[in-house]
């Protein structure tokens, strides 16, 4: 059988098989065909149930994918969040740079304590110098 037409050879072969089955089993052609038809109906029902189960699973998957797709953001929303993120990053970078410049500026300045100590040492040096001049003049 080539799928579309039944040839004489196919009919002859089927006829031989049917007569062989009938002879061996002692059943009539009608009983044999009815048994075969029932088997085909059962197989069709099983295939139908299997297909319905598969389609139900696919529908469930399709529903889950639709639910998941609802949680995605659009390109416009992403662009808005990206612009806000870029602005926040620039703001943080500017604040960090300002903080680094302030720290560098503070490191370059003398502290009040070191200024007082340096002034006291300078004043003591001037006093010692004046005392030394006075002693040398006497």
C-alpha positions in Angstrom: 0.0 0.0 0.0 1.5 3.3 -1.0 -0.9 5.3 1.2 -3.4 6.6 -1.3 -4.5 3.7 -3.4 -4.9 0.0 -2.7 -3.4 -2.2 -5.4 -4.5 -5.7 -6.4 -1.5 -7.2 -4.7 -2.4 -5.4 -1.5 -6.0 -6.8 -1.7 -4.7 -10.3 -2.4 -2.3 -10.1 0.5 -5.0 -8.9 2.8 -7.4 -11.6 1.6 -4.8 -14.3 2.4 -4.2 -12.8 5.9 -7.9 -12.7 6.6 -8.5 -16.2 5.5 -5.5 -17.4 7.5 -6.8 -15.6 10.6 -10.3 -17.0 10.0 -9.0 -20.5 9.5 -6.7 -20.4 12.6 -9.1 -18.7 14.9 -12.4 -20.1 13.7 -14.0 -16.7 13.5 -16.0 -15.2 10.6 -14.8 -12.3 8.6 -17.5 -10.1 10.2 -16.3 -10.9 13.7 -12.7 -10.3 12.7 -13.6 -6.9 11.1 -15.7 -6.0 14.1 -12.8 -6.8 16.4 -10.4 -4.8 14.3 -12.8 -1.8 14.2 -13.3 -1.9 18.0 -9.5 -2.0 18.4 -9.2 1.0 16.0 -11.9 2.9 18.0 -10.2 2.1 21.3 -6.8 3.3 19.9 -8.5 6.4 18.5 -10.1 7.1 21.9 -6.7 6.7 23.6 -5.1 9.0 21.1 -7.8 11.5 21.6 -7.4 11.4 25.4 -3.7 11.8 25.0 -4.1 14.7 22.6 -6.6 16.4 25.0 -4.2 16.0 27.9 -1.3 17.4 25.8 -3.5 20.4 24.6 -4.6 21.1 28.2 -0.9 21.1 29.3 -0.1 23.5 26.4 -3.0 25.8 27.4 -1.7 25.8 31.0 1.8 26.7 29.7 0.4 29.3 27.5 -1.5 30.8 30.4 1.6 30.8 32.6 3.6 32.5 29.9 0.9 35.2 29.5 0.9 35.7 33.3 4.7 36.0 33.2 4.6 38.4 30.3 2.4 40.7 32.4 5.3 41.3 34.8 7.8 42.4 32.2 8.5 46.1 31.8 8.1 47.9 28.4 11.0 49.5 26.6 9.6 53.0 27.5 9.6 52.1 31.2 13.1 50.7 30.9 14.3 53.8 29.2 12.7 56.0 31.9 14.4 53.9 34.7 17.7 53.9 32.8 17.6 57.8 32.6 16.8 58.0 36.3 19.5 55.6 37.1 22.1 57.5 35.0 21.0 60.8 36.7 21.4 59.2 40.1 24.8 57.8 39.2 26.0 61.2 38.0 24.7 62.9 41.2 26.5 60.3 43.3 29.7 60.8 41.3 29.5 64.6 41.6 29.0 64.3 45.4 31.9 61.9 45.7 34.2 64.2 43.7 33.1 67.1 45.9 33.9 65.1 49.0 37.3 64.1 47.7 38.1 67.8 46.9 37.0 68.9 50.3 39.1 66.2 52.0 42.2 67.2 49.9 41.6 70.8 50.8 41.3 69.9 54.5 44.5 68.0 54.4 46.3 71.0 53.0 45.1 73.3 55.8 46.9 73.5 59.1 45.0 72.5 62.1 44.3 75.0 64.9 46.4 73.1 67.4 49.5 73.0 65.1 49.1 76.7 64.4 49.0 77.6 68.2 52.1 75.3 68.9 54.0 76.9 66.0 53.0 80.4 67.2 54.1 79.6 70.8 57.5 78.2 69.6 58.0 81.3 67.4 57.1 83.6 70.3 59.5 81.7 72.6 62.2 82.0 70.0 61.7 85.8 69.8 61.8 86.1 73.6 65.0 84.1 73.7 66.5 86.3 71.0 65.5 89.5 72.8 66.9 88.1 76.1 70.1 87.1 74.2 70.5 90.6 72.8 69.9 92.2 76.1 72.5 90.0 77.8 75.1 90.7 75.1 74.6 94.5 75.5 75.2 94.4 79.1 
